């Protein structure tokens, strides 16, 4: 737990295996800017970017990883850009952070997103910013055929007003299977809005599975250690 790689070192390891089909990163801290081959440099106002170029990757797993600027600096937005045009399976477990697929993956079959809640917030929670970040994240996987989405509170991803829905909601034109898991408040209607938002994005959906609860999950020791690792000051 807590292995540290610079973005450049990690990218060099990937390039050393040009037919690398599966990349699984678990509890890895990636530090510093890495400009992958053929990828753009950060533009003014974009904040800090870490670029991951995986030209042959079919499966990519990012499990409770941290993305930091360097050993000392922690301020500013960090965006992870992934270039994996052959990607078929993607799994992410971690805090809600901005990241994008630089190139669309037309053969993307399955996506598993598990957005972990913060144990401690550094500063004030910005619900509006987090909502935009979530839907921009979801937009990356518009080619997916199978999506499993687990969030802490369904209310956190609900887009209530029509103007915001027009701006944020995306389409999943190929999605046939959706599994949605999360907590919701007692007698709250906003969670239902979140489910409706997701369904409105899936015109060819055939299989829907909902696993909803009002109970707080029990955190074991490994869960706490993992979230504390993620929430060390960026």
HELIX and SHEET records of a PDB file:
HELIX    1   1 UNK A    7  UNK A   15  1                                   9    
HELIX    2   2 UNK A  127  UNK A  139  1                                  13    
HELIX    3   3 UNK A  154  UNK A  157  5                                   4    
HELIX    4   4 UNK A  162  UNK A  168  1                                   7    
HELIX    5   5 UNK A  190  UNK A  200  1                                  11    
HELIX    6   6 UNK A  221  UNK A  230  1                                  10    
SHEET    1   A 3 UNK A   3  UNK A   6  0                                        
SHEET    2   A 3 UNK A  28  UNK A  31  1                                        
SHEET    3   A 3 UNK A  66  UNK A  68  1                                        
SHEET    1   B 7 UNK A  22  UNK A  26  0                                        
SHEET    2   B 7 UNK A  59  UNK A  63  1                                        
SHEET    3   B 7 UNK A  89  UNK A  94  1                                        
SHEET    4   B 7 UNK A 110  UNK A 115  1                                        
SHEET    5   B 7 UNK A 146  UNK A 153  1                                        
SHEET    6   B 7 UNK A 177  UNK A 183  1                                        
SHEET    7   B 7 UNK A 207  UNK A 213  1                                        
SHEET    1   C 3 UNK A  48  UNK A  53  0                                        
SHEET    2   C 3 UNK A  78  UNK A  83  1                                        
SHEET    3   C 3 UNK A  99  UNK A 101  1                                        
END                                                                             
